[in-house]
């Protein structure tokens, strides 16, 4: 697989763009952690734990929630960061016009047919979310909803299998801890 080398200035522009777009958002954890920590964690998981060297994948990880959760458009991402980054973001973005249960169902279905690059972002996204859920219960969530998220996340991950053995192993350790394996 050929890796596209991105200039450090474009990469930092991507970091700054994501930080700006998520600037007013907070996670639902008890500490109301700044939301930007999540995309940064996803990108860091890919680069550090998943050994992903493709900068376009790392940039897409930083941007993976911008269209879904902010006023960002795919056109804006493509113009600023190119068609490859935009394509990955497009693949991992839920359609917020659909009901929540339908979005969750489609994540399971689409996981199986996503590109390798999108699957990497989705694996790291699930890993970061599940790590957070192991130690925090989001505000307004019942224990039942939290446990249902683990079950649903495993269904998504099962359709991502064969993408990155290291990340899948880390997810499996969580699923084992939750008695889902």
Backbone bond lengths (Angstrom), bond angles and torsions (degrees), N, CA, C in turn:
res aa  C-N    CA-C-N  psi(-1)  N-CA   C-N-CA  omega(-1)  CA-C   N-CA-C  phi
1 X - - - 1.447 - - 1.534 108.32 -
2 X 1.307 116.07 126.87 1.455 121.27 179.05 1.527 109.44 -79.97
3 X 1.328 114.66 134.89 1.456 119.92 -179.56 1.519 108.52 -103.94
4 X 1.314 115.54 128.85 1.460 121.82 178.26 1.521 108.95 -80.81
5 X 1.325 117.08 126.16 1.457 120.04 177.08 1.526 109.39 -87.83
6 X 1.306 114.86 124.58 1.456 122.57 -177.56 1.528 108.41 -105.73
7 X 1.306 116.06 144.10 1.463 118.10 177.16 1.525 109.31 -68.01
8 X 1.311 115.33 149.04 1.470 120.32 179.24 1.526 109.88 -62.37
9 X 1.333 117.15 -32.23 1.470 118.83 -179.66 1.530 110.62 -68.00
10 X 1.335 118.62 -38.67 1.461 120.60 177.32 1.527 110.07 -67.76
11 X 1.319 116.90 -40.05 1.460 120.51 178.67 1.530 110.51 -61.72
12 X 1.329 116.78 -45.58 1.465 120.39 179.97 1.523 111.15 -68.50
13 X 1.319 117.28 -32.19 1.464 120.75 174.02 1.537 109.44 -61.41
14 X 1.315 116.59 -37.70 1.461 121.72 178.18 1.529 110.72 -65.84
15 X 1.325 116.93 -44.67 1.466 121.09 177.58 1.527 109.62 -59.59
16 X 1.320 115.93 -47.37 1.463 120.98 -179.11 1.531 111.37 -63.69
17 X 1.325 117.03 -40.54 1.464 122.15 179.18 1.526 109.71 -61.09
18 X 1.327 116.98 -49.75 1.476 120.96 179.89 1.527 110.55 -60.80
19 X 1.322 116.73 -44.08 1.466 120.36 179.97 1.525 110.85 -61.71
20 X 1.322 116.12 -41.86 1.466 119.95 179.51 1.527 110.89 -65.12
21 X 1.323 117.04 -45.24 1.469 121.07 -177.54 1.527 112.05 -63.97
22 X 1.320 117.12 -35.17 1.470 121.17 -177.20 1.535 112.68 -98.05
23 X 1.329 117.16 9.78 1.467 121.80 -170.31 1.528 115.28 -55.45
24 X 1.309 118.35 -33.28 1.467 120.40 -176.68 1.530 113.35 -100.36
25 X 1.314 116.76 5.08 1.465 120.41 -176.58 1.526 111.69 -96.86
26 X 1.323 114.20 149.54 1.466 121.89 177.00 1.515 108.50 -129.38
27 X 1.326 116.35 150.28 1.463 121.03 173.29 1.529 107.61 -70.03
28 X 1.319 116.60 164.76 1.457 121.03 -179.22 1.524 112.33 -88.60
29 X 1.343 116.45 9.54 1.465 118.94 179.93 1.525 110.35 -71.18
30 X 1.334 117.71 165.45 1.472 121.00 -177.29 1.530 113.74 -59.68
31 X 1.332 117.18 -20.45 1.474 121.19 -177.29 1.520 112.24 -95.60
32 X 1.349 116.16 -3.35 1.462 121.30 -176.48 1.525 111.21 49.53
33 X 1.317 114.85 51.81 1.456 122.39 180.00 1.529 109.88 -56.99
34 X 1.328 118.54 139.46 1.470 119.07 175.84 1.534 110.52 -54.05
35 X 1.318 116.65 133.32 1.460 121.01 -174.34 1.521 112.53 -59.86
36 X 1.329 117.57 -34.39 1.467 120.67 -176.59 1.526 111.69 -56.88
37 X 1.331 117.15 -23.34 1.463 119.01 177.27 1.527 111.58 -58.13
38 X 1.334 117.24 -34.45 1.465 120.10 -178.67 1.534 111.93 -65.14
39 X 1.339 120.59 -55.35 1.472 118.41 178.20 1.528 112.78 -59.77
40 X 1.327 117.01 -35.91 1.470 119.49 177.07 1.530 109.74 -64.64
41 X 1.330 116.90 -41.94 1.470 119.89 176.57 1.526 111.30 -61.05
42 X 1.320 117.35 -43.84 1.466 121.15 -179.52 1.527 109.89 -60.39
43 X 1.322 117.25 -46.26 1.460 121.14 178.40 1.526 111.37 -63.66
44 X 1.313 116.88 -40.31 1.466 121.20 -179.70 1.524 111.06 -67.76
45 X 1.330 117.54 -40.42 1.464 120.93 176.18 1.524 109.89 -57.67
46 X 1.319 116.64 -45.75 1.463 119.85 -179.90 1.523 111.69 -62.06
47 X 1.333 116.12 -48.15 1.466 120.23 -176.06 1.524 112.71 -71.20
48 X 1.322 116.95 -41.86 1.466 120.75 -173.45 1.518 113.70 -89.13
49 X 1.322 116.22 -49.69 1.464 119.88 -175.09 1.523 112.19 -92.04
50 X 1.316 116.78 -35.44 1.459 120.75 -177.78 1.511 113.89 -88.54
51 X 1.339 116.59 -5.89 1.459 123.23 179.44 1.530 112.42 56.13
52 X 1.323 116.62 37.20 1.458 122.18 178.41 1.526 108.20 -86.47
53 X 1.315 115.84 124.58 1.466 121.24 -178.06 1.527 112.59 -106.02
54 X 1.319 117.49 -9.40 1.460 122.28 -178.18 1.526 109.30 -74.40
55 X 1.325 115.40 111.54 1.462 121.05 -175.11 1.531 112.31 -65.64
56 X 1.322 117.77 -28.71 1.464 119.47 178.14 1.529 110.52 -66.86
57 X 1.313 116.90 -36.29 1.469 120.26 176.40 1.529 109.73 -66.81
58 X 1.312 117.06 -42.28 1.469 121.14 179.96 1.535 109.80 -64.75
59 X 1.319 117.30 -40.67 1.459 120.47 177.72 1.529 110.43 -65.42
60 X 1.323 117.13 -41.61 1.468 120.04 177.51 1.521 110.41 -62.03
61 X 1.331 117.19 -36.18 1.471 120.30 177.20 1.529 110.25 -62.46
62 X 1.309 116.67 -41.23 1.467 120.24 178.22 1.529 111.62 -64.21
63 X 1.317 116.47 -30.33 1.466 122.13 -175.40 1.524 113.44 -101.09
64 X 1.325 118.15 1.43 1.467 120.94 -166.40 1.529 114.95 -59.86
65 X 1.311 119.20 -24.65 1.470 121.31 -179.87 1.528 113.57 -108.02
66 X 1.319 118.17 3.67 1.467 118.94 -174.36 1.525 112.99 -66.99
67 X 1.315 117.92 -44.52 1.467 119.41 -178.84 1.520 109.85 -71.13
68 X 1.317 115.73 -40.82 1.465 120.99 -177.97 1.525 112.56 -66.44
69 X 1.326 117.44 -37.40 1.464 121.01 -169.08 1.521 115.87 -117.55
70 X 1.324 117.99 0.34 1.470 120.19 179.22 1.534 108.38 -136.80
71 X 1.304 116.12 -175.76 1.469 121.34 -179.47 1.531 112.00 -86.31
72 X 1.307 117.81 26.45 1.459 122.58 179.74 1.524 110.14 -83.12
73 X 1.322 116.42 146.35 1.467 120.88 176.37 1.525 110.02 -111.40
74 X 1.331 115.91 158.98 1.461 120.35 174.73 1.520 110.29 -62.58
75 X 1.315 116.66 -36.26 1.460 120.71 179.71 1.530 110.77 -61.24
76 X 1.311 116.02 -41.01 1.460 121.11 178.33 1.529 110.66 -62.38
77 X 1.323 116.80 -45.10 1.463 120.47 179.78 1.526 110.40 -64.26
78 X 1.321 116.80 -43.57 1.466 118.98 -179.60 1.524 111.52 -63.80
79 X 1.326 116.39 -42.30 1.467 120.24 -179.91 1.532 111.56 -62.66
80 X 1.331 116.10 -41.44 1.461 120.38 -175.94 1.529 113.94 -84.22
81 X 1.346 117.00 -34.60 1.463 119.60 -169.57 1.524 114.32 -126.84
82 X 1.331 117.08 1.06 1.451 120.93 172.86 1.519 114.91 94.88
83 X 1.337 115.25 165.85 1.463 120.98 -175.07 1.525 114.44 -69.44
84 X 1.314 118.24 -30.86 1.474 119.71 -178.98 1.523 110.08 -68.59
85 X 1.328 116.76 -50.27 1.469 120.88 178.38 1.523 109.39 -59.58
86 X 1.310 116.71 -45.48 1.465 120.71 -179.95 1.524 111.11 -61.19
87 X 1.310 116.90 -42.05 1.459 120.56 179.88 1.525 112.91 -61.09
88 X 1.318 116.31 -40.65 1.466 120.36 177.82 1.526 109.74 -65.52
89 X 1.325 116.40 -47.41 1.469 120.51 179.27 1.528 109.67 -59.18
90 X 1.315 117.19 -42.11 1.467 121.27 179.71 1.532 110.38 -59.64
91 X 1.323 116.86 -42.30 1.471 120.86 -178.24 1.529 113.32 -65.16
92 X 1.320 117.26 -31.91 1.476 119.61 -175.57 1.530 112.86 -99.04
93 X 1.318 117.12 3.19 1.461 121.39 -177.98 1.523 110.91 -91.09
94 X 1.331 115.41 127.05 1.464 121.29 175.11 1.524 109.73 -76.99
95 X 1.318 115.68 148.56 1.456 122.18 174.40 1.526 107.67 -85.02
96 X 1.317 117.08 104.24 1.466 122.09 -175.65 1.531 113.15 -71.07
97 X 1.334 118.00 -5.60 1.464 118.88 175.91 1.531 110.98 -79.55
98 X 1.331 116.64 -13.04 1.463 120.96 179.58 1.526 110.24 -89.77
99 X 1.321 116.10 157.11 1.467 121.72 175.35 1.522 109.52 -62.73
100 X 1.321 115.82 151.15 1.462 121.55 -176.16 1.531 112.57 -55.62
101 X 1.335 117.40 -45.57 1.471 120.23 -178.39 1.522 111.05 -63.74
102 X 1.326 117.52 -35.93 1.461 120.86 177.99 1.530 110.26 -69.16
103 X 1.321 117.23 -39.72 1.470 120.17 176.81 1.517 110.45 -61.36
104 X 1.321 116.60 -42.38 1.467 120.65 179.15 1.531 110.89 -64.90
105 X 1.330 116.49 -42.10 1.465 120.26 178.19 1.531 110.32 -61.80
106 X 1.326 116.28 -43.62 1.457 120.25 -179.24 1.529 112.40 -66.69
107 X 1.326 117.56 -32.09 1.469 119.11 175.50 1.520 110.48 -60.82
108 X 1.327 116.60 -41.25 1.470 120.41 178.26 1.526 109.68 -63.17
109 X 1.326 116.59 -48.84 1.460 121.70 -177.51 1.524 111.43 -63.49
110 X 1.326 116.82 -48.77 1.467 121.13 -175.57 1.529 112.99 -69.82
111 X 1.313 117.23 -23.44 1.469 119.84 179.62 1.525 111.24 -57.59
112 X 1.313 116.54 -37.44 1.469 120.57 -176.37 1.528 112.74 -69.14
113 X 1.326 117.84 -28.31 1.463 120.63 -174.05 1.531 113.16 -110.31
114 X 1.307 117.64 2.59 1.467 120.86 -179.70 1.531 110.51 -66.74
115 X 1.316 115.26 158.82 1.466 120.04 175.26 1.526 109.48 -66.82
116 X 1.315 115.84 161.35 1.469 120.64 178.66 1.534 110.33 -57.15
117 X 1.324 116.92 -41.91 1.465 120.92 -178.17 1.527 111.24 -64.64
118 X 1.317 116.78 -43.29 1.475 120.18 178.53 1.526 110.45 -66.38
119 X 1.322 117.19 -37.23 1.466 120.64 178.28 1.529 110.86 -61.86
120 X 1.322 116.74 -39.06 1.472 119.57 177.76 1.523 110.90 -61.14
121 X 1.326 116.50 -46.51 1.473 120.19 179.59 1.523 109.82 -62.15
122 X 1.320 116.99 -43.02 1.466 120.66 -178.46 1.534 110.61 -64.89
123 X 1.332 118.34 -40.54 1.475 120.56 177.39 1.525 110.82 -60.28
124 X 1.324 116.67 -47.55 1.465 120.29 -178.78 1.524 111.25 -66.23
125 X 1.328 116.82 -36.43 1.464 121.84 177.33 1.527 109.73 -61.80
126 X 1.320 116.93 -48.50 1.465 119.93 179.49 1.527 110.72 -64.30
127 X 1.317 117.35 -40.26 1.469 120.09 -179.84 1.524 110.92 -61.62
128 X 1.320 117.29 -44.79 1.469 119.22 178.94 1.524 111.18 -64.90
129 X 1.322 117.12 -44.48 1.468 119.64 179.84 1.524 111.77 -62.46
130 X 1.319 117.56 -42.64 1.460 120.20 -178.50 1.522 111.90 -70.00
131 X 1.317 117.27 -37.79 1.470 119.49 175.40 1.526 110.37 -59.54
132 X 1.314 115.69 -41.87 1.461 120.01 178.57 1.527 110.64 -64.80
133 X 1.334 116.73 -43.21 1.463 120.42 -179.33 1.526 112.87 -65.36
134 X 1.324 116.97 -27.13 1.467 119.29 177.60 1.524 111.90 -62.88
135 X 1.325 116.44 -29.68 1.470 120.02 -175.01 1.527 113.84 -113.91
136 X 1.326 117.48 -13.35 1.467 120.81 -177.87 1.525 110.48 -135.30
137 X 1.306 115.81 144.33 1.460 121.19 169.73 1.521 106.93 -106.97
138 X 1.343 116.66 120.37 1.470 118.65 -179.93 1.521 111.30 -58.25
139 X 1.325 114.61 147.88 1.467 120.36 177.88 1.522 109.91 -56.42
140 X 1.323 115.84 132.81 1.449 121.62 177.91 1.521 114.84 85.12
141 X 1.332 117.68 -3.32 1.459 120.74 179.86 1.524 110.25 -91.87
142 X 1.334 116.01 139.29 1.457 121.04 171.79 1.529 107.86 -85.91
143 X 1.305 116.26 164.91 1.464 120.54 175.41 1.532 109.69 -60.11
144 X 1.346 116.50 -38.07 1.465 120.57 179.05 1.535 111.34 -61.51
145 X 1.325 117.13 -44.12 1.469 120.33 179.20 1.527 110.79 -63.24
146 X 1.313 116.02 -39.14 1.458 120.99 178.63 1.534 110.19 -62.65
147 X 1.323 117.07 -45.99 1.464 120.93 179.86 1.528 110.96 -65.83
148 X 1.329 117.27 -37.05 1.465 121.09 177.32 1.521 111.27 -63.23
149 X 1.332 117.01 -33.67 1.459 120.49 178.38 1.525 110.32 -64.12
150 X 1.332 117.71 -42.35 1.462 120.76 177.90 1.530 110.53 -59.84
151 X 1.319 116.93 -44.12 1.473 121.63 -179.20 1.527 109.85 -63.31
152 X 1.330 116.32 -47.45 1.460 120.85 179.39 1.525 111.16 -63.01
153 X 1.320 117.21 -43.57 1.468 120.88 -179.53 1.523 110.75 -60.53
154 X 1.323 116.98 -37.44 1.468 119.94 177.85 1.525 110.78 -63.60
155 X 1.328 117.57 -37.73 1.467 120.46 177.64 1.530 110.44 -63.60
156 X 1.319 116.92 -40.44 1.464 120.40 176.71 1.526 109.37 -63.93
157 X 1.324 116.82 -50.27 1.465 121.66 -177.37 1.526 110.82 -61.28
158 X 1.313 117.70 -38.46 1.464 120.03 178.96 1.527 111.44 -57.87
159 X 1.323 117.27 -31.27 1.467 120.86 177.67 1.522 113.09 -86.25
160 X 1.319 116.86 -0.35 1.468 121.93 176.12 1.531 111.72 -104.71
161 X 1.320 116.70 -1.45 1.468 122.15 -174.87 1.528 112.08 -56.15
162 X 1.337 113.82 144.73 1.456 120.81 -179.98 1.517 112.97 90.23
163 X 1.322 116.11 10.77 1.465 121.15 -177.06 1.528 111.71 -95.74
164 X 1.327 117.18 -49.56 1.458 121.88 -178.71 1.531 107.74 -153.50
165 X 1.319 116.37 106.10 1.465 121.80 -173.66 1.524 112.42 -60.32
166 X 1.320 117.70 -36.29 1.467 120.56 -178.41 1.526 110.44 -65.84
167 X 1.327 116.67 -50.62 1.463 119.74 -179.68 1.523 110.81 -64.85
168 X 1.318 116.96 -40.54 1.465 120.42 178.29 1.530 110.67 -62.58
169 X 1.328 116.93 -37.31 1.464 120.51 177.13 1.525 111.96 -64.46
170 X 1.308 116.51 -39.23 1.470 120.57 178.54 1.529 110.51 -67.89
171 X 1.324 116.48 -38.57 1.463 120.19 175.75 1.531 110.49 -66.93
172 X 1.323 116.93 -41.16 1.464 120.18 178.84 1.526 111.71 -62.03
173 X 1.326 117.43 -34.78 1.470 120.16 177.01 1.523 110.17 -62.07
174 X 1.321 116.88 -38.33 1.465 121.08 176.83 1.533 110.05 -67.75
175 X 1.335 115.26 -46.44 1.478 118.61 -179.89 1.518 111.45 -62.24
176 X 1.315 116.69 -35.79 1.472 120.32 177.39 1.536 110.32 -65.76
177 X 1.318 115.72 -42.94 1.453 121.83 177.91 1.531 110.69 -59.45
178 X 1.325 116.74 -33.45 1.468 122.32 -179.35 1.536 111.77 -92.40
179 X 1.348 116.45 10.36 1.471 122.67 -179.75 1.529 112.82 58.32
180 X 1.323 116.23 38.90 1.457 121.18 178.37 1.530 111.95 -105.84
181 X 1.328 116.20 -1.56 1.473 120.64 176.65 1.496 110.02 -116.87
